[in-house]
Amino acid sequence: DPKDPSIRDSDKDGNPGTTVVIRHPMMGEGHVFVAQRSVARLEGRRLPTGQIRGVIFTAPDMFKIHATKWWLRKETPQRQHPSPKESPFVMVPAEGTLDCAALLAHKDTLFPTHEELGATPDI
């Protein structure tokens, strides 16, 4: 329901949810108002370094609140990326005194690069 108080106008354009502009070469332009909620499950392994590496599985729940054109009101399937390896994560051990400013200042030495993260062990 567009009037549901739990749905916010995220982009502050006066419409509920977030407005997505869709342009189609034959159908023209329309707007879809969407809301999304996602639940994630992390599966990984603890490595000898103390890091935990793995992959994230999500259960997205996006729904259309409204659309300005009939062809945008049709249901569209949602799905997890077919390759979980494309959604890696890493957790690294940190000292208890590490605050946000220090974490950001040392992020390049604390966390692996994107390429290194791609070498996530099989789960």
Secondary structure, DSSP 8 states (H G I E B T S, - for coil): -TT-TT--BTT-SSSSBEEEEEEETTTEEEEEEEEEEEEEEEEEEE-TTS-EEEEEEEEEEEEEEEESSGGGSS-------S-GGGSEEEE----TT--HHHHHHTHHHHS--HHHHTT----
